[in-house]
Each structure stands twice: as structure tokens, then as C-alpha cells.
Amino acid sequence: MMLMELIAHPHWFWLTLGGLLLAAEMLGTSGYLLWCGMAALLVGLAEWLWPFSWAGQGLLFAALTLLSALGWYGWMRHQAGQQQPNTLNQRGKELIGRQLTLEAPLKSGIGHVQIGDSSWRVQAADDLPAGTRVTVTAVEGITLLIQPRLPPV
């Protein structure tokens, strides 16, 4: 298609631009070109149905790009707020809520427990004897903070 044809038929310009932007998006721009490509396609369709000036087309393209990008940003923020915190590669945080039995007494509120094939440093507010059933309540660095489990009522 010649440049003159693109100018004579602006909808082809916008549809081509939209297709090129969407193709470039598939090469890995992480969403940056998706909304520009979609806006260009919509401008191309609108121009094909209701022809209007180049200035109007440019304004519509800019407005659609901004609105779609802002809408996507808002949707992503909403989705991020609803997701559970990710504990991938944070093994200590995965242990919060886990119930354990102390194999050795805590001295000065500090000791170690065996979880799987790992030994973890634990800390409690008080000394606890061996055999005490405890729950992991938090993690500070590489130390698991524990509290004794209350017997069922």
C-alpha cells in the first residue's frame, strides 16, 4: 500500500499502526504497547464508520490510549490488593501458623527446632520445657517467634 493510499484512507493507517503495535507487543514489551495498539485499532474502526479530521483522529487516539492505560492500571491495582501475599522463596513465612513440639528446652527463651531436614532458631517470651507444644507466630530474619499452644477448652 502506498503512502498516498494511507493518507487518502486514514482508517488503513490506524488499522496498520494498531496491528504493528500489537505485533511489537507480542515481542515482549510487557503491556506497554497493548493499549496503544488497541486504541489505534479503535480509531481505525471509528474513522472507517464515521470519517473525521486527522486532528480529531489524533485526539481520539490519545484519549483512548490514556483511558485504556488508566483503566488497566486501576484494574491491576485492584487485583494486586486482592491477592494473598506471596511467600515463594520465603520459607520462614510459610511456617507461620505451623504447630510444633519442642524437642529441647528453651534457655533464655531461645532454642532450636527441627522442621523437615532443617534446624530453625526459635524464640519465645519465656523459657519453655522440652515437649511443649508451640505455634509459630512470626518470623524475624532467620528466627521463628513462637508461643505455647493453649490446651483445648
C-alpha positions, 0 to 999 in steps of 0.5 A: 500500500502506498503512502498516498493510499494511507493518507487518502484512507486514514482508517488503513493507517490506524488499522496498520499502526494498531496491528504493528503495535500489537505485533511489537507487543507480542515481542515482549514489551510487557503491556506497554504497547497493548493499549496503544495498539488497541486504541489505534485499532479503535480509531481505525474502526471509528474513522472507517464508520464515521470519517473525521479530521486527522486532528480529531483522529489524533485526539481520539487516539490519545484519549483512548490510549490514556483511558485504556492505560488508566483503566488497566492500571486501576484494574491491576491495582485492584487485583494486586490488593486482592491477592494473598501475599506471596511467600515463594522463596520465603520459607520462614513465612510459610511456617507461620501458623505451623504447630510444633513440639519442642524437642529441647528446652528453651534457655533464655527463651531461645532454642532450636527446632527441627522442621523437615531436614532443617534446624530453625532458631526459635524464640519465645517470651519465656523459657519453655520445657522440652515437649511443649507444644508451640505455634509459630507466630512470626518470623524475624530474619532467620528466627521463628517467634513462637508461643505455647499452644493453649490446651483445648477448652 
